[in-house]
Structures are given as structure tokens and as C-alpha cells.
Amino acid sequence: MNRYLLMAICLLLGACSSNGLVRPGTVQVDGLQLRPTSAWSQRGVKGERQWTIDGPQLNALEIYTGIKNGEFIFDLDLRNKRDEGLRFRADMNTLELQELIMAGLKEAGAVDPEPVSLAPRKVGTLDGFDFELRFANAQGLRYRAIGLGFVADERLQLLLYYAPTEYYFGRDGGQVRAMFDSLRWMD
């Protein structure tokens, strides 16, 4: 392969991902408008981003946008004999969505995810939901997670923040909740 073709491929791949610093203030992310109060590192591509302050094992905000009817949640292409897998359906109710998220976390390696709360909320004029979960990682470290989801144009928009229960969740959970409160759907 000639080196110019290799350089062009690398440049194109780099243009598809978005890595770098998210500064405090109003930011646009894949049709969402958020107002973080501290700096976050970002990696990912449109529709699937991860923000973190201290590293993804210590705290992470997963931002999934535009999950279409029939698509796999968390990019988990896990299928059973009937080809069902962990797919989003636009007609799911909030309890089914929370169960889908917990199943997705379990398939991604979370141990014993369990619901703590589930409540309706508005995102502008759209109906959405807030939820809280608990789980552990494979090493036994306990995590708390909060999330916000809503369906717009028959596509799931989901924000999921998780951090170890002991220190990081208590330190950053309030600012994440404030960021959820600032959320606006821009499309």
C-alpha cells in the first residue's frame, strides 16, 4: 500500500472520531445541547460518545444519540436463536427501556445491575425518563448510575453516567444531574 493512501485513510478515520476536551459552558453534541460545569475528556463518534473526568473506570458519561428502531443498544450485536438481541424498539415504554439498558450493561460486563428508581421527565416538550441503577464490575467495585432518556423522531437518545459509589459518584453526581437539567434537544 502506498504511503499517501495510508495517510489519507488515517486522516479520514481521524475525521470520523471526536476526541479532545469538552470545556465548561454550553456545548452541542449530536443534536443535544448540554451545559457542563467542569471540563471533560471526550472520545467517540457521532451517536456514541464517552465523556470522562478521571478515566472511564472512575467516571463516565455515555452519550448515545439516534438509536433507530431495531438497532442494538450500546452497539451490542448479541443475538439469540430468533435474532432478537438487545434491540431498541420505538414503542417501548420507560420500564422496558430501563430493563433494556440494564440488560445491555450486563452484556457489557456489569455484574448484577439493579434498578433504584425510574421517573418520567420532560426534555423540552418531549416525554422522557430519569433512572438510577446500581451494579458492580467484575472485580467487585460497586457503581451507581444515573441516566436520562427520551425518544425523538422514533430514535432513542440516552445519557448514562456511572461512577464508583464510594467517592466519584458523590463528587460528580450533582453536576451531572445539573447537566441533565440543562439538556435541550436541538433537532
N, C-alpha and C positions, 0 to 999 in steps of 0.2 A: 504494500500500500504506500503510495507516495506521501511524503510528509505534509504537503499542502492540503491533501484530502483529510488526513488525520487531524490537522489543526482546525479545519472547517467543521468537522464533526464535533470536536471538543468545544468549539465556540457555540455551536448550535445547542449542544446539550447544556452548556452553562447558561444559555439564554432561557432555557425552559425552567430552570430552578431559580428559587429566590432565597438566597442566603444573606445574612447580614444582621444589622442592628435595627430593632424597632425602637424608636425614641418615644418618650412620653409626649402625649398630645393626641390630637385626632389623626387617625390613620385609616386608610381604605384597604381592605383585604377581601378580594374576590367577591365584591358586591356587598360586603359588610363594612360598616363604619364603627370603629371602636375608639375608646379613649383610655389607653393605658396610662398609669400614673408613674410607672418606672420603666427602665429600659429592659428589653427582652432580646435575646438572640433568636433569630428565625432561620428555619430551613424548610425546604419543601418545594412543592409546585402548586400551581393553581388547582384549587379544590381539595388539597391535602397539605396542610402546613402544620409545623410544630414550633411553638414558641417556648423558650425556657429562660429562666434567670440564672440558675446554678447548674444546669445539666439535666437531661431528661430522667435520670434516676431519682433526682431530688425534687423536681417540679417541672411540669409540662402543661401547656395549653395546646390541645389538639384542635385544629380548626378544619372542619370538613364542610365543604360547600358544594351544592349542585349534585347531590347523590340522587340519581334518577330512579324512577320506579323500576324495580327489578335488578338494580345494581347491588353488588356486595358492599356491606358496611365495612369500614376500615380496610378496604382493599383485600379482604379475606375471601379468597376463592376456595371455600371449603364446601364441598358438595356431598350430599348423601346419595343413596341409590336413585332417588327420584329427582336429583338435580335441584334440590331446593336451596341448600346453603343458607348463609346468613344474609339474606337479601332484604332491602328496604322495599316496602310497598306503600304507595301513596295513600292508601285507605287505612293504614294502621292507626289505632288510637294511641294515646300517650302511654298507657300501660304496656301495650305491645312494643312500642318504641323503646321504652326503658328496658324491657326484657331482651330485646334485640341487642341493645348496647351492652348489657351485662353478658350475654352470650358471646358477643364479639370480643369483649375484654377477656373472657375465659379462654377463648380460642387463641388469643394473642399472648396467653401466658399468665394472666391474673388468676390467683387462687381464691376460690370461694367468694366471688363477687356477690354482694347482697344489697338490696335497696334500703335506703334510710328514709327518703322522702320523695314525693312526686307531687307537683302542684302546677296548675295552669298559670300562664302569664302571657302578657301581650308583648309583641315586638312591633311597635308602631300600631298598625291596625290589624296585624296578623295574629292569629292564635298560636301560642307556643306553650312550652312547658319548661319548668325547672326541675332538677332532680339532684339527689345526693346519693352516693354509693360508698360502700366500704369494700376493700379487698386486700389481699396480701400478694407479694411477689413470691417467686419460687424459693427465696431464701428466708421467707417468713416476715419480712418487713411489712408493717401494716400501713395502708394508704387510705386516704379519704379522697373522694372525687365529687366535684360539683359540675353540673352541666346545664346547658341551655340549648333547646332545640325548637325548630319550627319548620313548617313546610311552606314553601313559596313556589308557585308555578309547578306544583307536584314534585318538587325536589326538596330533599331533606337538607337543612342547614344545621350543623351541630358544632357546638363548642364544648369541649370536655377538659376540665382542669383536674389534675391529680398530683398529690404530693404525700410524702410520709406524714402520718398523723402526728408524730411527736413534736416536730419543730416547724417544718416548712409549710404545712397546711395552715397552722395558726398564724405564722408570719405573713403569708401572702394571700390567704383565702379571702380576706376582706377587700383587698384591692381587686381581686378577680371578680368578686360579686359586684363591685362598683363598675368594673369594665362591662360586665353583663348588663347592668342597668343603663349604661351609655350606648348599648348596641342599637344600631339603626340598619334596616335593610334598604339598600340603595338601588336595587334593580327595579 
